[in-house]
Amino acid sequence: MASLTENRLRGLNDLAERLAEHSNRFRIERYLTPLNRDELEESLRNSTFDASLAVPEPRYESPPRQGLADATALLESIDGSRSFWHRLAAEEMDFTVGMWAFLQRRDAKELERITVSRYGLPSPETVAIARSILDAPEHLDKQYEKSLSSSEAASFLRERLARVNLRDWRVIVEDRMSSRMSVSSANAVVRVRAGLTFTSGEVDRLVVHELGTHVLRAVNGSRQRLRLLSLGLGDYLATEEGLAIWHEEHFGYLRASDLRRYALRVLGVEVSRRVGMAAAAKELSRWAAPEDVAPVVLRAKRGVGDASAAGAHVKDHVYLSGFLAVRERIERDPAVYRYLMAAKCALSQVPALKDLEQQGYLRDPDLLPEDILSTT
């Protein structure tokens, strides 16, 4: 890998700013989440009993035309042949252009093609492990008496961020989300889905997952001289989510029901590639209750315009796939953990981080999950 000179560093940091600016202005997730999500979830719960029942067509907010135009212009401005980091940035924008183009047509198989190019497909071994997790007898989780509203959970997260002086990060409650909680590192925002109830145990787990992993990796990456390390590029997401689940397990917050949910997402992707929403819900009901099946199907079908179409957004398999890969790597090479927390990077990018370290461009992570979990 070529040496990173000060001039190249300035150019890459300028590129990082432009990537972050596009992400801040145009949040694609907003246009992948159905406006009639609650209606669809209710219908899919019913489909677990009878797949012949009609599922309403998903309705979405129309995406801004400027999103595709801006993404295309940014992609065309990047020479991916200049360096390893330029190539990752070009691949990032190529994926983004593909997603903006998909939003014009909302074809399920087009979505699958685009997301497979980014996230790959679960290996046969991962699918087999997912099935074995779901086929095993269910264990009762520890019961938590206290429950929190979305607003109360958001307040709890703000307090935890303040403990490590991350007061520039915002925690907002938002309705238009497919997940219960998410992190946007480009604009330093944690989003909590409105209208939900969280147990105290779930909030503790999400502190480890969302703040202890997603936020801290972004913060540590932003304190590196190469600002691209705060954004998450290439195949980073499997490592990102895998490390988050590894933290859940490591700190004792990974419940049997959580692992089953991650396994169900793998099969949700596999099934949704073959059939439409109703048939997917019916097939997955073999392993889970209707209230657990419905959101998994909606996540695998996010953005799709035709409820009966085969094809999936395949991202959700990376939770279990990434967890298995991260756990195996840390067990084999514990020293890799320091690199994984120093930036928003993939396991495959660790050699590039080591190269930056040798050139004096990588520092140790400032914050670790223990800091945000500490009660002192």
Buried (B, 14 or more C-beta within 10 A) or exposed (E): EEEBEEEBBEBBEEBBEBBBBBBEEBBBBEBBBBEBBEBBBBBBBBBBEEBEBEBEEBEBEEBBEEBBEBBBEBBEEBEBEBBBBBBBBBBBBBBBBBBBBBBEEBBBEBBBBBBBEBBBBBBEEBBEBBBEBBEEEEEEEEEBEEEBBBEBBBBBBBEBBEBBEBEEBBBEBBEBBBBBBBBBBBEBBBBBBBEBEBBBBBBBBBBBBBBBBBBBBBBBBBBBBBBBBBBBBBBBBBBBBBBBBBBBBBBEBBBBBBBBBBBBBBBBBBBBBEBBBBBBBBBBBEBBEBEBBBBBBBBBBBBBBBBBBBBBBBBBBBBBBBBBBBBEBBEEEEEBBBBBBBBBBBBEBBEBBBBBBEEEBBBEBBBBBEBBBEEE
